Amino acid sequence: MKGARIAAVGLVVGAVAWIASGHLFPHETAESRAAVQPEAKQQQKLFRVSVIDSRVEPRTRSLVLSGRTEADKKMMLMARADGTIAELKVRRGSMVKEGDVIAVLSDEAREARVMQAKAMLLQRKTELAAKMKLVEQGTMPKLEAVNLETQFKAAEAGLAAAEAEKDRSVVRAPWSGIVNDVPVEVGQAVLQMMGKEIAQIVSIDPILAVVEVAERNLAGVHLGGVAEVRLVTGKKANGKVRFISKSASASTRTYRVDVEIPNADGSIPDGITAEVAIPLAPVPATRVARSALTFSSSGELGVRLVDAGSKVAFVPVSLVEDQQEFMWVAGIADGARVIVQGQDFVREGQQVEAVGGEAPKTAAR
């Protein structure tokens, strides 16, 4: 009985010692090594991103502005004398040249006043010639001759005034253009015709495309610079910058810019909506896909790169030109590896595996 107890205690002590030896002195086996290796490999695997090598090239920017066309010259012709409309030589759409008669007002005795002034001038001229002989003979004082010369000059001035009054009854075109409106009719009678609108005339060759330029873009616009104009009708034309305002609009803080466009056939009307593209100075830029652009943690727009140490870096960019599928941006160094896939799943300083991606094709410009 006593021997059996001793044997049982010995077995228990041996089992405890065997179990404890496994925890205190572990032994690595092939099976344990095989179980650990996949886990280590999984920890060492890097996130894979697709990159392209950037290429910096000069890019011509365009300042695109919306505006309208405007006639080079436009004015309303006014009556300069009283009377009624005796004749109308034009109608809406008539082409006129400088000096052409637009309308004729009623005579209102203007011709009679011219005839009277001519008769008075002739009388004064005859009197002056007759009495100058008496002055030369000494039978009339020289002071009388001076008085006669004064009367003769006054008669000349009276004739000139009468002829000018008669000429004011004829309304003429001040320059070549198109009659746009005729708000009067033949026989229209008013008590005071002076200042009455007779006809509106416009000149649309050349025609102007008028836009407003923001103050931050004004330095890129120069007199004589070329511009491309696209009308709302789809028609395109080329022009040159003719005028840059030196005073900003008080309400919009923008500056008026006029682009002169040849319009000999008159196909571009006054007041139509137009889009004007003014080329600016070329700047170094890189073409990247729209999807490559991202935001940093601070809200800056830029791209993520992979540096020489295969770590992710963020570079802020500025927009140069916006196209449908691609963007031209400045701020990326030439030859930098730009992440084009996976940039939104990595962070700055993270070690990644970079693989080559498809570079965007540069469009000829």
Number of C-alpha atoms within 10 A of each C-alpha: 5 6 7 9 9 10 11 11 10 11 11 10 11 12 10 10 11 10 10 12 10 10 9 8 8 9 8 8 8 7 8 10 10 10 10 10 11 11 10 10 9 9 9 9 10 12 13 14 21 18 25 22 16 19 18 19 14 11 20 15 17 18 15 16 16 17 20 17 25 24 18 17 16 16 13 15 20 15 23 18 22 20 21 22 22 17 16 19 14 18 15 14 13 13 16 20 13 11 12 16 17 20 22 21 26 18 17 14 9 18 15 13 18 20 14 15 21 18 14 19 21 15 13 19 18 12 15 20 13 10 17 19 13 14 15 12 10 10 10 14 13 14 9 14 19 13 11 18 17 14 18 21 14 15 21 18 14 19 21 15 15 19 18 13 17 21 17 17 24 19 23 19 20 15 15 18 21 22 23 19 18 19 12 15 13 14 14 12 16 12 8 12 19 15 12 17 16 21 24 19 25 21 22 25 20 18 24 28 30 25 21 20 23 15 12 8 12 16 10 13 19 16 13 13 15 18 23 18 27 18 19 12 10 9 11 14 15 15 22 21 21 16 16 17 14 9 10 15 12 8 6 11 12 19 19 17 23 23 28 25 24 16 16 11 8 14 10 24 13 18 14 14 17 22 20 25 18 22 17 17 11 13 15 18 26 23 25 24 15 15 15 19 20 17 15 16 10 6 9 14 16 21 25 26 24 26 16 9 9 15 17 24 17 22 16 18 18 14 14 19 17 13 10 7 10 17 20 21 24 21 16 23 16 14 11 17 23 30 27 24 16 14 23 16 8 17 16 15 14 14 17 18 16 22 12 13 15 10 16 13 9 11 6 4 5
